[in-house]
């Protein structure tokens, strides 16, 4: 992301949201918004590029398949930044989508498919980062799950985990992704999956440098319906985080049992010491399209992202 892109948020700070900085007794950073808006009231300054046919290239977003999945319906989406050149090393954003089909009373929509994701593009403005949007797999390993992972009632995560463990190293190798600078981001289901899948076992947990879970968090709400949604299981997964940073954000207005404050309290009561930043988006929408609009939150998140992918600055994993 260029310096000009990083500073593009400033003109509409007053329009988008006002943020207050608070520091908890545990030393975590908490940013709360004093205003709440609908995303429709703030014009987007970014548009996710349409899907293109053919192989990946600079500035193009394409569907692609892993070796071994050519005869299945499974695909992921690859975006190479506008400044991409072969042989150069880049930080990576791996993104996981929300559940679908979903539509909120405010008109927010999620399809549950990889091509619907937006966080990585809004974070990078299309420059400086490889962006890989990965699917969730059904139990047969041949089709995409748009609700959670696997199939009800068992919601077996193993086909999805196998895909991620293959995809991340292979995609990094193919396009110059730096395996020491891989950020896992997710919206809604994807936010929960940052820990549920991203920290599921030691092998997959080693893939990530930092995490951006937007809207929900593994273990805060225990009645989603899939196995091991309880806090005890979530805390076992959280132990694999170590000191790697997480930027935890959420829209304003969710129920008290699922909102940002609930996540903060959950982590503070967990006994887990980590590098957590909590921030509201400033919008009421359950919609990752907020990241395509200028706001104080987006600016802060971009600055944080630049810091965590700076070579030599990666916090050690416990």
N, C-alpha and C positions, 0 to 999 in steps of 0.2 A: 504494500500500500504506500503510495507516494505521500510526501509531506503535505501537498495540497489537499489530497483526499482526507488525510487525518484531521485537517483543520476545517473541513467543509461544514462541520456541524455548527460552528460558532454563530452564524448569522441568525439562526432561528432558536437559540437557546431559550429566549424569553417566551417564544411561542410554544415550544414543545413541552417544557417542564421546568420546574424549579427544584433543585436538589439540596437536601440538607445532609451534611456530613456528621456522623455520629460514630464514636468508637466504643465498642462494648468492653466490659470488664475483662473478657477473654482475649482482647487485642485484635479481634476481627474488625474489618471495616464494614460499616453499614451505611448505605446511602438511601434516603427515603425521599419520595417525591411529594411536593406540596400541592401539585395540581394533577388532575387526571383528565386526559383527552381521549377522544376517539381518533384512530389513525386516519380516518377519512378527513379530519380537519387539518392535517399536516401533509402537504404534497410530498410525494416521494421524489428523492433526488437520484435514486438508482433504480434500474430495472434489470431483473435477472435475465441474462441472454436466453433466447429461445433455444430449444434443442436443435442441433444441426446433424445432418447425415455425415457419414464418413468417419475417419479416424480423428482422435483428439489433435488439436493444434492450438496455438496461442490465441486466446480470446474466444475459443469455441467451447460449447457445452454439449457433450455427446453421451449417448447410452453406450455401455460397453459390457462385455461378459468376461468372466474369469475362465481360465482353462479348466475343463471338466464340467462346465455348466452350459456348454454351447447348445445342447439339445433340450434345455429347460427354459422356463419362462423367467429365470432369474437374471437380473441385470443391475448394474450400478450406474451412477452418472459421474463423469469426469469433467472437470473444468480446469483448463490450463490458463494461467493469468496472461494478460495482454503483453507482459514483459517476459514471457517464458522463452528460453532458448535451450536447446539440447546441451547437456553437459554441465549446466549450472545447478547448484543446490538450492532448494526452496523449503521453507516451512510448510506444514500441511495442516489443513482443517478437514477432519473427518466428521461428517454430519449424519445424524439419525433423525428421521421424520417423526411427526406425531401420529396418533391414531386417525383412521379415516374409515368411511366418509364421515366428516364432522361439519356441522354448521351451527354457529352460535346465534343468539338473538341479535347481535350486532352485525351479522353478515360475514363473520370470520369463517373461513373454509379450510379444511385439511383433507387431502385425498388419501394420506397414509402411504404414498409412494415416494420413491427417492427424488423424482424430478420436481416434487412440490416444495422441496426445502429451500430456504432463503438465507439462513443465518450466515453461512460461509461467505456468500457474496456481499452481504451488507457489512460484514466485518472487514473484508479485504478491499472493497470497492473494485474487485476484479483484478487487482494488481498484487504481485509479490508473494502470493500463496497458492499452492495447489489446493484444490477443493474437490473432495471425493464424497459423494452422497451414497451411502450404502443401504441396502434393503434389509428387511427382516424376512426370514424364511419360514415357511410352513414346515410341518413335521416331515413331509415327504422330500424336502430338500429340492423341490422342483418348481415351486411357485412362491410368489411374494405374499407375506402376511401383512395385511393393512390394519389389523387389530392385534396389538401386542406382538408375540412371537410364537411360533409353533401353532398348535390348534387347541381349542378348548376341549376338555377341561384341564389337560396336562400342561399346555403351553411350554413344550419342550424347547429350551433355548439352544440346545446343542447344534442343530443345523446352522443356526445364525452365527453362533460362536465360531464354528469351523470356517464359515465363509469369511468372517472378519480376520481371523488369524491367517488366512491365505491372502486376502485382498490387500491388507495394509502393507505388508512387506513387498508384495509383488508390484503394487501401484507405485510405491515409493521408488523402487528400483527402476521401473519403466520410465518414470518422468522426472527423476531428480529430487524426489522428496527426501528430506533429511530425517532419518529415523529417530534422531534425538530431539526433533522439534515437531511433534505430532500432537495437535490439540483435538480432543474429542468434544464435539458440541451436539446438542440435541434439544428439540422442542417437544414439550408435553410428554408423550410416551418416550421420546428420545431423551428428554431430560432425566427421566427415571432410568432409562437404559444406560446413561453415562456411568452410573454405578452398578446397576443390576447386571448389565452385560459387560461394561467396560472394566469392572473390577470383579468379574465372576470367578476367575481363578488367577493363579500367579502368572500363567503364560500370557493371557490377554492383558492383564494389568500392566505388564512391562511395556506395552506399545505406546503409552500415552505420556506426554509431557505436562499437560494441563487439561482442564475441563471447563466447559461452558454449558451448564444445565439451565435451560430457560423454561420456566413454568412447570413446577412439580420437582420432587426430589425423592429418591429411593428411601423408603422407610418412614416417611412422614405420615402418609396415609396407608393403612394396613389392609384395606378391604377392596383392593382392585380386582381380586378374583384369581390371580395367577399364583402358583406355588411360591413360597418363600418371600411373600410380600411383607411379612412381619418384621418388626424392628430388630429382633434378635438376629435374624438372617441378614438384614440390611447392615447392621453394625459389623457383622463378620466380614462382609464385603468391603465396608468402609475402612477396615484395618489395612487393606492393601493400598490405600491411597498414599500413605506416608506423608511427606511434606510437600507434595506437588500441589500447586494452587488450583482453586476452583472459584470461578466467578458465577455466583448463583443469583439469577434474576427472575423476576416474575411481574406480570401485569398487576395493576391495582384492582382490588375488589373481589378476589376469590374468597371462599369461605374461610373461617378462622382455622379450620382443621387442615387446610391445604395451602394457605398463603405463605408469603415470604417470612412473616413473623413466626409462623409455625415451624418452618424449616430452620430458622435461626435458633429457636428454643430447643428444637430436637437436637441440633448439633452441639449446642452449649451443654445440654444435659447428657450427651453421649459419653463424655470423658475422652473423646478423640481430639487430639490437638492437631490442628491443620491450618493451612493458609486459605481462609475463606473470605471472600468479599460478597456482600449482600447488596443488591440494588434493585429498586423497582424500575420498570421501563418508563413510567410516567404516562402510559396509555392504559385504557381499560380493557383492551382487546386481548383475547387468547389467540394470538396470531403472530407468527414469526415475521410477518411483513413490516412490523414496527422497525426492524433493523434497516429497512430501505429508506427510512426517513431521518432527517437530521434531528438530533436530540442530545441533551447532556449525557444521557446514559450511553448512547452509542459512542460518543467521543471518549468517555471514560473507559469503556470496554475496549476500544481500539488501542488506547494507550497501554492498558494492562496487557493486551495481547502482544503488542510489540515488545514489552518487557520480558514476558515469559518465553518468547521464542528467540531472544537474543543469545547467540552462541556463548556457552560458558556460564550462563546464568541459571541453568536448570536446577531446581531444588532436588536434593537427594531423596530417593525412595527409601522408606524404612524397611 
